[in-house]
Structures are given as C-alpha cells and as structure tokens.
Amino acid sequence: MITLSGRTYLITGATSGIGLGIARILHGLGAKLVLTGRDKGKLERLGEELSSHHHLLRPFELEAGDEIPSWIKSIAAETGPLHGFVHSAGICQLLPVQALNLKRFDRTIRLNLFSAMMIVRGFVQPNCYVKNQSSIVLISSTAGILGCPGQTLYSASKGALIAFAKGAALELAPLGIRVNALSPACVETPMLDQVRQSIPEENYQQLCQRHALGLGQPHDVAQPPLSFSRKLAVGSPEPISLSMAE
C-alpha cells in the first residue's frame, strides 16, 4: 500500500471518463487534487462525491490557451508547488476527411494538443512545480499510433501529443520532471457514447470486436498514472516518455 498524502496534482477533464477514474484513485490515496472541467455543476457534484475539504474545484475553458499559464500560476500560488498533473480533457468526433475544415481543425488542435502544451508551459514556471519530484501524464490514444477511419483529425491531434510528450520529456529532464503519454484504445466513457450515437450499430459492434478482451474501463487507464506517481516515493528515475497501447 502507498500513500500520496502531502502531494498535490492537477487533473483536467476530471468530471468524466478517464479523468474521473484518475481523480477517484488519487483521492483514495490521499492526494490533494485540483479538479478542473468546463462544467461547474459537474465539478460541484464531483466535489460532493469525494467529500474532501482540501480538494480545489477550478472550472476553466481550455480553449483559452494563452490564459492557461497564468491560471496555473494562480493555482500554485494557492496550493503551493504541484507534484504533477494529468491532462485528460479533449474532444473526439466522427469527422470524415471530406468534412475537414479550418474551424474544426482549430478547435480539435486547441483542445487536444495546444492546451497540453500550455499547461506544460505553465507548470514549469518558477514555484509551480516540485523539482525532481514532479510527473506529467498526457492522455493520448491508440488512434494517434494506428489511425482510425472517420477520425483522422482526432488521430492527428493524438499523434502530435505523443510526439510532444517525447520532446518535452527530454527538454524537462534537467528539471527532474518526468513526462509520459498514455495511449489507451476504446474505453467506455461518455465520449465513446457520443461516437456510438453517430455511427450505425453494426459499425460500433465491429469496433468492439477489434478489442479481444473487451472495451476498457476508466479505472483500467487510471492505474498507469498511479504507477508513475509511485516511483516518486522511492526516488527520481531517469525521465521517460512512453506511449502505452491497451
């Protein structure tokens, strides 16, 4: 058994899916959490569920990318330096190549890639992170490795996120900050529900059949970020960047 008592983590997309699963696990291990999402009502309900007075609820619109570093700085001024963050927020939509346009490109890249870059930029500001003890986890997707028909833009954004994690891991190594990207396959979340509603049921069943052990659950993906945090309790190994396929 381990404890994350005394450690503080920021989680984006904390009110749903993988982010919610990670929030529940880190809460159970005693971490102090800064929970963020765009829906204030959902955040408040999550706060009630976790029933912890030391968690912070901070609604924020990640599309406001240039404002993220100052937002991170304000959080650290309130909580003290962070031990890390999990970036789980993002969007996925069925979008054939014929439907691509600049507006859709801009929104997807802003939420799935640029917001991650700006959170990292904000995180490495002075007094915002704990040197030699901090971990960054970015939630990518197997779509960024294998591709996915009808989701080429989403795949491109997640592939770029993996590449960013690799570069950031090397760049931030001298600061003792570890950077990892997780690439799960399909996980039963509200995001997947939206995809299911937009395609024929036959196609959805074909998607399910591609997962030999069945679709994943949020808690399946929530475990790897925990393992990255656990290493901090016994030392600071060489920073790595990895993409894990479920």
C-alpha positions in Angstrom: 0.0 0.0 0.0 1.2 3.5 -0.8 0.0 7.0 0.1 0.1 10.2 -1.8 -0.7 12.3 1.2 1.1 15.6 1.1 1.2 15.6 -2.7 -0.9 17.9 -5.0 -2.0 17.1 -8.5 -4.0 18.9 -11.2 -6.4 16.9 -13.3 -8.1 18.2 -16.4 -11.3 16.6 -17.7 -11.9 15.4 -14.1 -15.6 15.2 -14.3 -15.9 12.4 -16.8 -14.4 9.2 -18.2 -10.7 8.6 -17.7 -10.1 11.9 -15.8 -12.8 11.0 -13.3 -11.4 7.5 -12.8 -8.0 9.0 -12.1 -9.5 11.6 -9.7 -11.2 8.8 -7.7 -8.0 6.8 -7.4 -5.7 9.7 -6.4 -8.3 10.8 -3.9 -8.4 7.4 -2.3 -4.7 7.5 -1.9 -4.8 10.8 0.0 -3.6 13.2 -2.7 -4.7 16.8 -2.7 -6.4 17.5 -6.0 -7.1 20.5 -8.2 -10.0 19.3 -10.3 -10.9 21.2 -13.4 -13.6 21.0 -16.2 -15.8 23.3 -18.1 -19.0 22.4 -16.3 -19.2 24.0 -12.9 -22.2 21.9 -11.9 -20.4 18.6 -12.6 -17.4 19.8 -10.7 -19.5 20.6 -7.7 -21.1 17.2 -7.8 -17.7 15.6 -8.0 -16.6 17.6 -5.0 -19.6 16.3 -3.1 -18.8 12.7 -4.1 -15.2 12.9 -3.0 -16.3 14.9 0.1 -12.8 16.3 0.9 -12.4 19.8 2.0 -8.8 20.1 0.8 -9.6 19.5 -2.9 -10.0 22.6 -5.1 -12.6 22.9 -7.8 -11.5 25.2 -10.6 -13.8 25.5 -13.7 -11.8 26.6 -16.7 -12.2 26.7 -20.5 -9.1 25.1 -22.0 -9.8 26.7 -25.4 -8.5 29.9 -23.9 -5.0 28.6 -24.4 -2.9 31.7 -23.9 -4.5 32.2 -20.5 -3.5 28.8 -19.2 0.0 29.7 -17.8 -1.3 32.5 -15.7 -4.1 30.2 -14.5 -1.6 27.6 -13.5 0.4 30.2 -11.7 -2.6 31.3 -9.7 -3.3 27.7 -8.7 0.2 27.1 -7.5 0.1 30.4 -5.5 -2.9 28.9 -3.7 -1.8 25.3 -3.2 2.0 25.6 -3.3 4.1 23.9 -6.0 2.4 21.0 -7.7 3.7 17.5 -7.8 2.3 16.9 -11.3 -0.8 16.9 -13.5 -2.9 14.6 -15.6 -4.2 16.1 -18.8 -7.3 14.1 -19.7 -9.5 16.7 -21.3 -10.1 16.5 -25.0 -12.7 16.0 -27.7 -13.4 13.3 -30.3 -15.9 13.4 -33.1 -16.7 11.4 -36.2 -15.3 13.5 -39.0 -14.5 12.1 -42.4 -11.8 13.7 -44.5 -14.4 15.3 -46.7 -15.8 17.2 -43.7 -12.5 18.7 -42.6 -12.2 22.5 -42.4 -10.2 25.1 -40.6 -12.8 25.7 -37.9 -12.9 22.1 -36.9 -9.2 21.7 -37.1 -8.6 24.7 -34.9 -10.9 23.5 -32.1 -9.6 20.0 -32.1 -6.0 21.0 -32.0 -6.6 23.7 -29.4 -8.3 21.2 -27.0 -6.3 18.0 -27.7 -2.8 19.4 -28.3 -2.3 23.2 -27.7 -3.9 23.1 -24.2 -1.5 20.4 -23.2 1.4 22.4 -24.4 0.2 25.5 -22.5 -0.4 23.5 -19.3 3.2 22.2 -19.5 4.4 25.8 -20.1 2.5 27.0 -17.1 3.7 24.1 -15.0 7.4 24.7 -15.5 7.1 28.3 -14.2 9.1 29.1 -11.1 7.3 27.9 -7.9 4.7 26.0 -9.8 6.3 22.5 -9.6 8.3 20.5 -7.1 11.8 20.0 -8.6 12.9 16.4 -9.0 9.6 15.1 -7.8 7.1 16.0 -10.5 5.3 13.9 -13.1 3.3 14.9 -16.1 0.8 12.4 -17.7 -0.9 13.2 -21.0 -3.8 11.1 -22.2 -3.3 10.2 -25.9 -4.9 7.4 -27.8 -4.0 4.4 -30.0 -5.7 6.4 -32.7 -2.5 8.5 -32.6 -0.4 5.4 -33.4 -2.6 3.3 -35.6 -5.0 5.8 -37.0 -8.8 5.5 -37.2 -11.1 5.8 -40.2 -13.5 8.7 -39.8 -11.4 10.2 -37.1 -8.3 11.4 -39.0 -8.2 14.8 -37.3 -8.5 13.3 -33.8 -5.8 10.8 -34.7 -3.5 13.6 -35.9 -4.0 15.5 -32.7 -3.3 12.5 -30.5 -0.3 11.5 -32.6 1.1 15.0 -32.2 0.5 14.8 -28.5 2.7 11.7 -28.3 5.5 13.5 -30.2 5.2 16.5 -27.9 5.5 14.2 -24.9 8.7 12.7 -26.2 10.3 16.1 -26.8 9.1 17.5 -23.5 10.4 14.5 -21.6 13.9 15.3 -23.0 13.6 19.0 -22.5 12.4 18.9 -18.9 14.7 16.1 -17.8 17.2 18.6 -16.3 14.4 19.9 -14.1 13.6 16.4 -12.8 10.2 16.5 -14.4 9.0 13.1 -15.9 6.7 13.2 -18.9 4.6 10.3 -20.1 1.9 9.8 -22.7 -0.7 7.1 -22.3 -2.4 5.7 -25.4 -5.4 3.6 -24.5 -7.7 2.0 -27.0 -11.5 2.4 -26.7 -12.7 3.0 -23.2 -16.3 3.1 -22.1 -16.8 6.8 -21.4 -19.3 9.4 -22.4 -17.0 10.3 -25.3 -17.4 6.8 -26.7 -21.1 7.1 -26.2 -21.1 10.1 -28.5 -19.2 8.2 -31.1 -21.7 5.3 -30.8 -24.6 7.6 -31.4 -23.1 8.9 -34.6 -22.4 5.6 -36.4 -24.5 2.6 -37.3 -24.8 0.0 -34.6 -23.2 -2.6 -36.9 -20.1 -0.4 -37.2 -20.0 0.0 -33.4 -20.1 -3.8 -32.9 -17.3 -4.2 -35.4 -15.3 -1.7 -33.3 -16.0 -3.7 -30.2 -14.9 -6.9 -31.8 -11.5 -5.4 -32.5 -10.9 -5.4 -28.7 -10.1 -9.1 -27.9 -10.5 -8.5 -24.1 -13.5 -6.2 -24.5 -13.6 -2.4 -24.2 -11.6 -0.8 -21.4 -13.0 0.9 -18.3 -11.7 4.2 -16.9 -10.1 2.5 -13.9 -8.0 0.4 -16.3 -6.3 3.6 -17.6 -6.2 5.2 -14.2 -3.7 2.7 -12.9 -0.7 3.7 -15.0 -0.6 7.4 -13.8 -0.6 5.9 -10.3 2.4 3.8 -11.1 4.2 6.9 -12.4 3.4 8.7 -9.2 4.5 5.7 -7.1 8.1 6.0 -8.4 8.4 9.4 -6.8 8.1 7.9 -3.4 11.3 5.9 -3.8 13.4 8.2 -5.9 13.6 10.0 -9.2 14.5 7.7 -12.0 15.5 8.9 -15.4 12.6 10.8 -17.0 11.0 8.8 -19.8 8.3 9.2 -22.4 6.2 6.3 -23.3 3.0 5.5 -25.1 1.1 2.5 -23.9 -1.4 0.7 -26.0 -4.3 -1.1 -24.3 
